[in-house]
Structure formats: structure tokens, C-alpha cells
């Protein structure tokens, strides 16, 4: 883990490895970073500083992902993958180190959501006999109330 100074006030920890879950850690050697200029206003340094970060990870061919996770991840991320590679871009900060940390955090969140177990299957249930009887009794009471309103007597 390297400790880097991003600005005078805050210190950012940039880890080489990305921890997705307790059992799934992506080594930094499997990640590819590309730096480019951020769009939008930025003052003097906007045309010289490469602060935008594109972090790429090959989900389909990574040796660090177990096979049972890989199938689930490829299925859930199919709309975001290009040839099995997931790319995350971060440009919200002016400092490159902050964008690197943000991209790694976002990558961990996306992979964590993709590796999560599927939700439990809902078993349909039926209302109990007592619940049905209470519902019908309430409908009858409501009908009686409405029937009592007709007939007038206000004239």
C-alpha cells in the first residue's frame, strides 16, 4: 500500500490490490490504468494535467476470480463488458490520485454487486381463512354504511 499526498489537507491511501469481498481480492497487476485529460472547466492546468482515470479489469480471463463467481459476474455485467473487460472511468476530482482511488472503489462496488448471491426465490402464499373472513366482513360493513347513506331525508 502506498500513501500519497493528494492535496495539502487530505491524505489518500491508494492500495495496489482491490478488495471486493473477504474471499475475493483482485491483484493490482491485473488492473490497467489509463490517464487522460478531464473535460470541463479547470483553470490553468486543464490542458496539461492528465487527471481522468480509466481503470480496466479483464473479468473473463482473470485467474483471481473463482469459476462460480465468474459465470455470475459475466452474466450480470454483460451490458458493461467489452470483450470481457470492465472499464471504470473517474474524473470527478481534480487530482489524479483521488480519481485513481475513486475508480478502484467504484470497481470494487460493481464487482461486489455482480458477485453477490442471487436473492431467495419467493414462495407464493395464500391468505388464511380468518383473513379472508375478516376481509369479507369488512366489505359487508362498508356496504351497510354506504347503503345507509341513500334514501336522503334532508329535503
C-alpha positions as CSV (number, residue, x, y, z in Angstrom):
1,X,0.0,0.0,0.0
2,X,1.3,3.4,-1.0
3,X,0.5,6.5,0.9
4,X,0.3,9.5,-1.4
5,X,-0.4,13.2,-0.7
6,X,-3.3,14.4,-2.9
7,X,-3.5,17.9,-1.6
8,X,-2.3,19.8,1.4
9,X,-5.4,19.0,3.6
10,X,-6.2,15.3,2.9
11,X,-4.1,12.2,2.6
12,X,-5.3,9.4,0.2
13,X,-4.4,5.8,0.6
14,X,-4.0,4.1,-2.8
15,X,-3.8,0.3,-2.4
16,X,-2.3,-1.8,-5.2
17,X,-4.9,-4.6,-4.7
18,X,-8.6,-4.2,-4.8
19,X,-10.6,-6.0,-2.1
20,X,-14.0,-7.0,-3.4
21,X,-15.1,-9.4,-0.7
22,X,-13.3,-11.2,2.1
23,X,-12.5,-14.0,-0.2
24,X,-12.1,-12.1,-3.5
25,X,-9.1,-9.8,-3.9
26,X,-8.0,-8.5,-7.3
27,X,-4.2,-8.1,-7.5
28,X,-3.0,-4.7,-8.8
29,X,-1.1,-6.5,-11.6
30,X,-4.4,-7.5,-13.3
31,X,-5.6,-3.9,-13.4
32,X,-4.8,-1.5,-16.3
33,X,-4.9,2.3,-15.7
34,X,-5.1,4.9,-18.5
35,X,-4.8,8.6,-17.8
36,X,-6.3,11.4,-19.9
37,X,-7.4,14.9,-19.6
38,X,-10.7,15.6,-17.9
39,X,-13.4,17.5,-19.7
40,X,-14.9,20.7,-18.5
41,X,-13.5,23.8,-16.8
42,X,-10.4,23.6,-14.7
43,X,-8.3,26.7,-14.9
44,X,-4.6,26.8,-15.9
45,X,-3.9,23.2,-15.5
46,X,-6.8,21.9,-17.5
47,X,-4.8,21.4,-20.7
48,X,-1.7,19.8,-19.1
49,X,-2.9,17.6,-16.2
50,X,-4.0,14.0,-17.0
51,X,-6.3,13.6,-14.1
52,X,-9.0,11.4,-15.6
53,X,-8.5,7.7,-14.9
54,X,-9.8,4.7,-16.8
55,X,-9.4,1.5,-14.8
56,X,-9.8,-1.7,-16.8
57,X,-10.2,-5.2,-15.5
58,X,-10.5,-8.4,-17.6
59,X,-13.3,-10.3,-15.9
60,X,-13.5,-13.1,-18.4
61,X,-9.8,-14.1,-18.3
62,X,-8.8,-13.2,-14.7
63,X,-7.1,-16.0,-12.8
64,X,-8.1,-14.5,-9.4
65,X,-11.8,-14.9,-9.9
66,X,-13.2,-18.4,-9.0
67,X,-15.2,-20.0,-11.7
68,X,-18.5,-20.0,-9.9
69,X,-18.2,-16.2,-9.4
70,X,-17.0,-15.6,-13.0
71,X,-20.2,-17.1,-14.6
72,X,-22.4,-15.0,-12.4
73,X,-20.3,-11.8,-13.0
74,X,-20.2,-12.2,-16.7
75,X,-24.0,-12.7,-16.8
76,X,-24.8,-9.7,-14.6
77,X,-22.2,-7.4,-16.3
78,X,-22.8,-8.4,-19.9
79,X,-24.1,-4.9,-20.8
80,X,-21.0,-3.2,-19.4
81,X,-18.3,-5.6,-20.7
82,X,-16.4,-5.1,-24.0
83,X,-14.7,-8.4,-24.9
84,X,-14.9,-9.5,-21.3
85,X,-13.2,-6.3,-20.0
86,X,-14.9,-4.0,-17.5
87,X,-13.8,-0.3,-17.7
88,X,-14.5,2.3,-15.0
89,X,-13.8,6.0,-15.6
90,X,-13.3,8.5,-12.8
91,X,-12.9,12.2,-13.4
92,X,-14.8,13.9,-10.6
93,X,-11.7,15.1,-8.7
94,X,-9.0,17.5,-9.9
95,X,-6.2,15.3,-8.5
96,X,-5.2,12.1,-10.4
97,X,-4.6,10.2,-7.1
98,X,-8.1,10.9,-5.9
99,X,-9.6,9.8,-9.2
100,X,-7.5,6.6,-9.0
101,X,-8.9,5.8,-5.6
102,X,-12.4,6.6,-6.7
103,X,-12.1,4.3,-9.7
104,X,-10.8,1.5,-7.6
105,X,-13.6,1.9,-5.1
106,X,-16.2,2.0,-7.9
107,X,-14.7,-1.1,-9.4
108,X,-14.9,-2.9,-6.1
109,X,-18.6,-1.9,-5.7
110,X,-19.5,-3.0,-9.2
111,X,-17.7,-6.4,-8.8
112,X,-19.2,-6.9,-5.3
113,X,-22.7,-6.3,-6.7
114,X,-22.1,-8.7,-9.6
115,X,-20.7,-11.4,-7.3
116,X,-23.5,-11.2,-4.8
117,X,-25.6,-14.4,-4.5
118,X,-29.0,-14.3,-6.2
119,X,-31.9,-13.3,-4.0
120,X,-34.0,-16.1,-2.4
121,X,-36.9,-17.3,-4.5
122,X,-40.2,-16.0,-3.3
123,X,-42.7,-18.7,-2.4
124,X,-46.2,-17.6,-3.1
125,X,-48.5,-17.8,-0.1
126,X,-52.3,-17.7,0.3
127,X,-54.3,-15.7,2.8
128,X,-55.6,-17.7,5.7
129,X,-59.3,-18.5,6.1
130,X,-59.6,-16.0,9.0
131,X,-58.0,-13.2,6.9
132,X,-60.5,-14.0,4.1
133,X,-63.4,-13.9,6.5
134,X,-62.3,-10.6,8.1
135,X,-61.9,-9.0,4.6
136,X,-65.5,-10.1,3.6
137,X,-66.9,-8.9,7.0
138,X,-65.2,-5.5,6.5
139,X,-66.6,-5.3,2.9
140,X,-70.1,-6.0,4.3
141,X,-69.8,-3.3,7.0
142,X,-68.6,-0.8,4.4
143,X,-71.5,-1.7,2.1
144,X,-74.0,-1.3,5.0
145,X,-72.5,2.2,5.7
146,X,-73.0,3.2,2.1
147,X,-76.4,1.8,1.9
148,X,-77.4,3.8,5.0
149,X,-76.4,7.0,3.2
150,X,-79.1,6.6,0.4
151,X,-82.7,7.5,1.0
152,X,-81.9,11.0,2.0
153,X,-84.4,12.7,4.3
154,X,-82.7,16.1,4.0
155,X,-85.4,17.7,1.9
